[in-house]
Amino acid sequence: MLGGSVVKNMMLNFILALVVSGSTAATVMAAPAAEAQGGSLLLTLFIGFFALIVVFQLVPAVLLFVGIVKGLFSREHRVEQKSSNR
């Protein structure tokens, strides 16, 4: 089983990665050169299609992650009984 400090470090690394990638994406989207070139409808649909794929993959991943975190921090401990049947 993972120790508490290892889980905290993993969570902090995950949050840091989200913040860094979010700030990088915001900088790229705010670039003035992207607006000057313009884009076609097909390009917009292409990017939107792949954004939908990412979102639909992200929802089950987040649900699984929340379940894992709940399992790690739950206070209930299950004890398995050994059966004497041979």
N, C-alpha and C positions, 0 to 999 in steps of 0.2 A: 504494500500500500504506500502511496506517496505521502511524504510528510507535509505539514502545513506550510512550511516556508517554500517548499518546491511548488506547491499549488499557487501560492501568492505570487511567486516569481513568474510562473506561467501566465497568470491572469494579467499581471502588469505588462509583460511582454506583448500579450495579445492586444491590450488596450493601447499601448504605445504604437504598435504596428497600425492599428486602425486610425489613430490620430495622424501619424505621418503620412499614410496613404491618402487620407482625406484632405490634408493640407496640400499635398502634391497635386491631387486632382483638381482642387479649387484653383490653384495657380495656373494650371494648364487651361482650364475652362475660361479663365479671365484674360487669356492672352488676346491682344488686339489683332494679331495676324489671322487668327481663325475666323474672325468676323469679316475681315477684308476680303478673303478669298470667296466666301459664300459656299453653299453646299447644295447638293441636289436632293430631291425628294428620295431617290433610291439610297443615297448615303445615309440619310436620316432614318429611313426604315431599316437599313442594315444594322446600324448601331442600336436602334431601339429593339430589334429582334434579339440581339445578343445581350442587351441589358435585361430583357425579360428572362432569358435563360439563366442569367446570374441570379436574379431575384428569386426565381422558382427553385433554384438549388440552395439559396441562402436560407429560405424559410425552414426546411427540414433540418438543416445544419444547426440553426439557432435553437430549434426545439430539442435536438439531441444534446447540444451543449448545456442547455438549461437543465435537462434531466440528469446529466452527469454531475453538474454542480450540486443539484439537490441531493443526489445520492452520496456525494462526498461529505456534505455538511449535515446530513440527517443524523439525529441523535438515536434513532432506533437501531439496535443491533440484533440481528437474527442469529440464533444458535441452532445449529443443525444437530439433530439427534441421530446417533448411530444405531442402526438396527442390528439386532442380534440374530437375524435370519441368515443362515449360511447355506 
